[in-house]
Amino acid sequence: NLLKADKFYKETFIEEMAYSITYLYAFNQNSHNFLEESLTILQQRKIYRELYNAYKKALNKALTS
């Protein structure tokens, strides 16, 4: 249920994801250190699940076209 209609919620969520993924950190415009935020196991699983589902969807779309 992360897909909310609220534009600002989605922007905040994407920004938080960028902090937690080291190779995306360079693309984040803020100077916040992602190491200062320690994510719980549940938060990590939630982010991983969202990334995995996005990857599966993109892969299936690429394979069908």
N, C-alpha and C positions, 0 to 999 in steps of 0.2 A: 504494500500500500504506500510505497514511496512516491508513486506518481500522483502528485496532488496538482490541482488546478492552480494553486497559488505560485505565481512566478518567483516570488522572493524565497519561498521555502526550497524550491528546486535549486536556485542559485546558491543558497547557503549549503545545501547538501553536497552539491558538486564541489564547492570550495573546501568543505571538510574532507571530502574524499581525496582531493589533491594533497592535503596536508599529510594524509596517512599513507600515501603511496610515494615512495622515494623518487622514482623516476619521473613522476608527474610534478614533483615539487618545484622544479626549475621553471615550469610554466605558470606557477602561481604568482600573481602580481604583488601580493602582500609579503612583508618581511617576517612573517610569523614562522618560528622554527617548529617543524612538525614533530620533533622529538620532545617538545614541551607538552604535547598532548599524548597521554598514554590511553590507548583504546582498550576497552574491555574485550574479552573473548567474544561476547555476543555482538559487539559492534564490528569487530573484525570479520566475523562470520557473515553478518548482514552485508557488509561492503563486498566481501568475496562473492557472495551469492548474486548480488546485483551485477557485478562485473562479469561473472561466469554466464549469467543469463543473457547479458548484452552480447558477449562473445558468441554464444551459441546461436543467437538470433542472426547476427551478422554473418556467421559462417554458413548457416542454412540458406540465407538470402543469396550469398555469393555462389553457393553450389547449385542453386536452382536456376540462376540466370546465366 
